[in-house]
Amino acid sequence: MSLDPTVAAAIPSQEDFVAAKARIAPYLIETPTVPWPGRELLAGLAPKTDVVVKLELLQRGGSFKPRGA
């Protein structure tokens, strides 16, 4: 089974993704990740499992927006 040529032409290639990443890279801020010391509070976690959290609140775009009355 082959794809319709018009559909196949619309599917991005790996090179397309790499090029897009390079184009938007100057505008992105990497979200910091930090180890979470409260891992022992999580039930069922295997011993010596590292928990890492993303600090989305540090994104300039405001993933977490202040809300209030």
Secondary structure by P-SEA (a helix, b strand, c coil): ccccaaaaaacccaaaaaaaaaaacccbbbbbbbbbccccccccccccbbbbbbccccccccccccccc
